[in-house]
Amino acid sequence: MSRTRETGKTNRIYFACRYIVLAVLAASLLAYPMPPARAADDFQEEINIGREAAEQVAKESKFIDDPVLVKRVESIGKAISKVAGENEVPATYGKATVARFDYSFKIVDDDEINAFALPGGFVYVTDGLLNYVQSDDELAGIIAHEIAHVSHHHAMQLMKSQQKEMTKLALAMLLGVAAGAGTGDVGDLAYVLTLISVAKLSAYGQKAESDADRTAVAYLADTPYNPVGMLTAMERFARDEARRPQINYSIFATHPPSRERARGIIEEINKLGIPINRRLVTAYARVQVRPVQDSQASAVWIADTEVIRLADSGGERAAARAERVAAKLSSLLLAGARIHDVKIGGGGQYVVLMGNVLISPTPEDVALAGSSVSAVTASAANAIKKALVKELLEQKY
């Protein structure tokens, strides 16, 4: 699983492929002077364009070579790219023509939560993204989205559709040089004009993003990875977008709002008849056993909420008892337990979840807590409810 660490550059959290922006930049560079238009189904030309851009990315980026992380990303990427190279999914943007690209997957050392892809199969994810996702299923959803951009030849379609814009950009750059602008001025001019071009291309970008989302769900359905992970990642992006200070990023409007994309993903998952169980692919209600510091006791946790502390009792070690409770609790949560399923039975003697006795505090547990049986069961029941409320809040956007 991904390493955890605080990231300080996450003010723009979104399902963040810079695919369209990089495609425009690559096209702009190739447009100086402008080459003849390349056919969208010319795979070798597509690979060459991607390779040139990838060489530039390599010059500007530092890659992470941690073997565990590299293996994680590559194994997920290869499983999805294999499906993309065999299955033709109808395209609503670009072309669905199957191309068996030799995909490569690299991790960029960057705290920004991002992913992007280049024509021909060059796919990148950032270290910040690996720290953001909560499961391999969520990471697979993002990688599948990027692979869909490549497999449906979105950059080639964009370049073909926008040859006029690229010509204007190149002409403006030449005029800037002719007017005696310095190197820095020309660079600034190119930057500004590229941003304007990106803004003009936003409608095409939104079509590409929607097509990549829909195609990614179809790919994931034929892999070991759960498409619901793509949904939960998108819902979290939408939640973070809603909670952060409102900043106008309209110039980068190639991505539809995440809440709209989440609705579209739900629709695609429902079409495939796949159950939407978010607990399978997130850490919102993940159950763990942790040792109690300076004690022989063990505690059962749901995410960041402690449920109960258990002591050695009846000849059984605290850790073993906690593992039993945790396994049962996890099973019931995955089965769909909700807040209203949490009850106290036996006059306060035990906690019930979905009609099953979950926790029966022993005298040793009560002594550990320094209270009464009813107080321990009430505390445990309230903790479970609190964790489930937090889970609901994490899904709100």
N, C-alpha and C positions, 0 to 999 in steps of 0.2 A: 504494500500500500504506500501512498505518497507520504513524504516527510512533512511534518507540520512545522510551520514557522510563520512569524508575523511578516506580512508583506506591506511595504509602504507605498507602493505605486499602483494601487488598485482603485483609483478614482474613476476609471472607466471600465467597469465590470460588465461585460456583455459576452454573448456567444461569439467570440471576437475574431473570427478569421479575417486577416487583413488581405484576403485573397484578391478581392476586386481592386483594392488600392494598389497592391503590388503589381497586379496585372496591368493596371493603367500606367504605373511608373515604368514597368518593363517595356510596354508598348511605346511610351514616350521616348525612352532611350533609343529604342530601335527606330524611332521615327526621326532621328537626327543624323543623316537625312532619312526621309521616309522610304522604307522598302515597299515593294509591291505587296498587295494584300495576300496573306497566306490562307490557304483553304483550311477550314476547320477540321476536315477529316484527314489532313496530311499529318500523320502521327510523328514522322521523323522531324518535320519542321517544328511541331509542337514540343517534342522532346528537346530540340536544340534551343528553342526559346526558353524553356524551363531551366535547362542546364546553364545558360548564360546568366539568368537571374539568380540561380542557386550559387553560382560562383561569386556573385556580388554579395549575396547574403553571408556567405562564408567569410568574406573579407571584413564584413561589418559586425559579425556576431561571434560570440564565444559559445562553444557547444559543451554540454555536460557529457562526460564519458563514464559516469558511474555505471558499472556493469549491471547492477540490479535494476536501475531505472531504465537503462537502454533496453535491457531484455524485456521489461514490462511493456514499454511503448512499442517495440518492434513486434512482439508476439501478438499484441492487439491489432496493430496495423496490418500485419501480414495476413491474419485471419480474415480481416474485412476486405483487403485488396484482392484476395483470392476470389471472394464472392463477386466483387466488382468486375473482375476479369472474366467471369464466367456467365453472369446473369445480366441480361439486358432489361433495365427498368425504364419504362417510357419517360421521356423528358418533357417538361413543360417549358424549359429554357435550355438552349444549347442543343446538343445532339446525343442521342442514346447509343450511338455506335460503340460497341465494346472494343476497347483497346487494352491489350495485356501489357500495360506499362510495368517497368521494373521499378517499383516504388521504393523510396528510401524514407526513413523516419529519423529525425534528429531532434534533440532537446536543446533549446536555446537557453542560455543562462541569463534569465531575465525574470524579475519579480512580477512583471505585468501578467495578468491573466489573459492569455491569448493563444491562438493557433492560426496557422495559415498554410496555404498550399500553392505550389507553382505548377504550371502546365507540365505534363509529362511524368508526374508522380513524385514530386519533391514535397514532402509533408513535414511541417515543423510544429512542435508544441513547446511552450515555455515552462520553465521550472515553476513559475507562479501558478500556472494552470494545474500542474501535478499536485501542488499543495492545496489547491482549491477543491478539486473533485473529491467525492467521498467514496468512490468505488471504481473498480475497473470498468463496470458497466457505464458509469457516467463518462469516463475517459473514452471508452469505445464510441459512445454517442458523438462526441466532439470529433474524434478522428474519422468516423464514418462520414460526417458532414463534409470534412475536408476532402476525403477521397471522392465523394460525390461530385464536388466541384471539378475535380480532375477528370473523372470518368465521363462526365457529361460535357466536357470540353468547353466550360463556361468562359475561360479566358479567350479562347479562339473566337468564340461567338461575340464576345465583347469587342475584341480588336476589329473583327470584321464589320460589326455594326457601327463602330465609332471611328472609322478611318478618317472621316472629315475632321473630327475633334482633334485627333492626333496631328493631322496636317496643320491645323490652325496653331496648335501648341508649338510645333517645330518652327513655323513661320515667325511666330512672335519671338521665339528665342533668337532666330537669325536677325530679325529686325533690331532686337536689343543689342546684339553684337555690332551690327552696322551703325547703330546710333552712338557707338563709342562707350557702351556700358562696360564697367569693370567686371572681372570674373565673379566677384561676390554679388554684384548687381544682377548678373545673368542668372546666377544660382538662385537668388531670391525670386527673380522673375519666373524662373522655371517652377519653383516651389509653389508660388501663388497661382500660376496658371494651371498647375497640376491639381491643386485643390479645387479650383473652379471647375476643371474638367470632371473631377470626381463628383462634385455636386451635380453637374449636369447629367452624369451617368447614373444617378441614384435609382432611377426607375428600373433600369436594367439590372442593377445590383440587387434590388429587392426581389425581382423575379428569379434571379440566380439563387438567392438565399432560400427562398421558399422551395425551389426545386431540390436544392441540396438537402434540406430538412426531410422532405418527403422520400427522397431516394435513400437517405441514410437509414430511415426506419426499415425500409424494404431490405437493405443489405444486412442490418443487424438481425433481422428475423431468421436469417440463414447462417448465423454464427452462434457461438456459445453465449454471447453477450445479450443481456436483456434490454430491449429498446426503451423500457421505462426509465433506464438510466439517462437517456437523452432528454426525456421529459423532466426529470427532477433537476438536472443541471440547468435546463432552460428556465424552470420555475425559480430556481435560486438566483439566476441572473436577473429575472424580472423583479424578484423581491429586492435585490440589492439596488437595482435601478430606481425602484420606487422609494427606497430609504435614503439614498444619497442626496446631497444638495442638487437642486435642479440646475444643470448646466446645459447650454445650448450646443449640441453637437450636430446640428442639422446638416452641416457641410459634409459629414460622414454618414449621410442617411442611406447608405447602401444596405443597412440591416433593418428590417421591419421591427417594431417594438417586440421585446421578448415575450410579453404576455400574449400577443397575437400568434407568435410562433409556437408558444406552448399549446395554445388551443389547436393549432394545425397538427402538431405532433400527436395530441390526444386523438384527434380524428383518424389519423393514419394508423395508430396502434389499435384503435377500436375496429377499424376495417379488417385488420388481421386477426381479430378475436383474441388478442393477448391480454390477460388480466392485468390491470394497473394496480400493483402492490408496491407502493413507494418504499416500504420498509425493507424490501429485498435489496435495494440498490443505494440506500443512504445510511447515514449514521445517526439519524434523528432519534431512533428508538432502539439503538444497538445496545445489547445487554453485555455487561462485563463483570468479572469478579476481580476485586482489587484487595490486596492486603491492607489491614488497618495499621497505620504506623505505630511503632512501639507497642505492639500487641500481637497475640497469637490469633486474633479474630480476623475474619474476612468479611468484606462488604460486597453487596450486590448493587450494581449501578445500572441505570438506563441513561445512556449518553453522559451528560454532566450532572445527573441527579442521583444522589445516593438514596437507595431504597431502604436497606436494612443492614445492620451489622449482626453477624452470627458468630457464636462462640463454639468451642469444642463442647460436644454434648452427646451423652449416651454412647460413649466409646467411639464416636465419629469426629474426625478433625473438622475444624471450622471451614477450611478450604473446600473439603469434599461436600459439606452441607451446602455451602454457597454455590458450588458448581451445579448441584442438583436443582436448587431453586432457580438459578440463572437459566439453565437449560429449559425448564418448564415455562418460565416467564417469556423467554425468547420465542419458544414454540407458539405460545398463545398470542403473542404480539404479531407474529408472522401470519397467524390464522385470522387476524383482523380485530383483535381486542380493542375496545374503545373505552372512553372515560366512564360511560354508563355501565360498563361491564365490571367495574371495580367495586367490590362490596366487602363488608365485614360480617362474618358469621359467627355462630356459636356464642352470642352475647359478648362479642369482643375478643373471642379466643383465637380467631384466625382470619386471614385475608383470602377472599374468594375472587377469582378472575374468570369470567365466562363460565361460571358455574363450577369451576374447579378450585379445590382448596390449594392455594399457592404457598402461603406462609403460615406456619404454626409455631410461634415463638416458644422456646423451652425456658425453664427457670434460669438456665445459664445465660440465654439471650437477654432475658429481662434484667438479670443482675448486671450484665454488661452495659445495658442502657441506663441502669440506675432509676428505673421507673416501674410501671405496672404492665401486665400483659395487654390490657386494653389500650394503654398509651402507645405501646410498641406497634400493635396492629394498626392503630389509627394513623400513626406516623408513616408506616409503610404504605398504607392505602393512599394517603395524601401525597406521598412522594411519587407514586405511580401516576396518579392523576396529574400532578404537576408536570411530570415528564411528557405526558400525552398532550397537555395544553401547549407546552413548548414546541412539540412536534407540529401541531396545527399552526402555530405562529410562524414556524419556519417555512410553511407552504403558502402563507398569505403574501399576495403581491397586488 
